[in-house]
Amino acid sequence: DYMKKIFILTGEPSGDKLASTVISKLQSTNTEIEYLSVGGVNLKKLGISSIFDLKDITYLGFTSVIFNIFKIRNKINKTVEEIIKFSPDILFSVDSPDFTLRVAEKVKKINKNIKTIHYVAPQVWIWRKNRVKKIKNFIDHILLLFDFEKKYFEKENIKNTFVGHPLIETKNYSRTIIDNLIPKDKKIISLFPGSRKSETLVLLPILISFIELMNEKHKDYFFYFHATEENKNSILDIIKLKNIENIDVISDENIKSDILSKSIFAVSKSGTVSLQICNANIPSIIIYKLSFINFMIFKMLVNVKFANIINIINNREIIPELLQNECNAQEIYKTVIYFLKNPELIKKQLAECNKTLDGIRSKTSSSDESSTVLSNYLVS
């Protein structure tokens, strides 16, 4: 009776965070599992070592994949080699399909006995539909965040489970000792500049100019940048140069959710973080800006009108999106102030968001459902 083994494969900080919620659940029910990963700070906290630094792959935006094809190919092959050597019962891949699914495909070719379970469906409803057919050849089971994704996988007879989205579980956070951190008599606005370096480089200067515009006319706001452990310091370096008093950068998960819950508004890059914002019942707008060439490629590949998942599900703009040319300090300023002056718009947005979230919550919790699927594969 040997130890069961799981290799956890992530490609960026958000995936590392998702994976850790599932694995910590699994660790609490089964101590007899050996782990190895491509992971970051969250998996490390669970005592799971990573074969290399997550930073080495996180730089990949989706066209830099084209430019960095050799770098990533090298990383993919190295990862495949390590997984085969470790010879796990399960390869548990999370999100970042450009990296993780390529690895899974190669691993499956070499060793059919490794069960492949993928968490977070590649957005097939955005990308080309033929992606689903291909996945069938190398993924044994896929864990879905959204109920409406089921139909794409059912159609191809791919084993799947709707597990729900971990960012919208009702968490009972211990209230952090935060009250003495928050400047008195200031209203808080939370800013989310993204976790990839390529995003932060573009969005940070725009958000700083937005703060400067706010500060010209209003004195009662305080701005928090929500960062990751990985990019906190580079954000701080840029902000220090600016000499603006009412800005801070936070990266601790509990502090972030506490600050968010005390915010009156949020400006967020397009991505899953917008679900967290909705879940905290905070009004927001979405910003995003790709380089021109990325944007053209995106336009060619993508068949949805919206960037934000809440808008995609409803097929209309519930949360305003300022993309590309509209993603500038002036527009952000105008939109935020417009909302703050019209509380009935805020009320309406929050009501729509809550209704949408109710439709995508799972029965128990995403980590419960996911760890159950993993356990079942270890037994079989």
Buried (B, 14 or more C-beta within 10 A) or exposed (E): EEEBBBBBBBBBBBBBBBBBBBBBBBBEEEEEBBBBBBBBBBBBEBEBEBBEEBEBBBBBBBBBBEEBEEBBEEBBEBBBBBBBEBEBBBBBBBBBBBBBBBBBBBBBEEBEEBBBBBBBBBBBBBBEEEBBEEBBEBBBBBBBBBBEBBEBBEEBEBEBBBBBBBBBBEEEEEEBEBEEEBEEEEBBBBBBBBBBBBBBBBBBBBBBBBBEBBBEEEEEBBBBBBBBBBBBEBBBEBBEEEEEEBBBBBBBBBBBBBBBBBBBBBBBBBBBBBBBBBBBEBBBBBBBBBEEEBBEBBEEEEEBEBBBBBBBBBEEEBBBBBBBEBBBBEBBBEBBBEBBEEEEBBEEBBEBBEEBBEEBBBEEBBBBBBBBBBBEBBEE
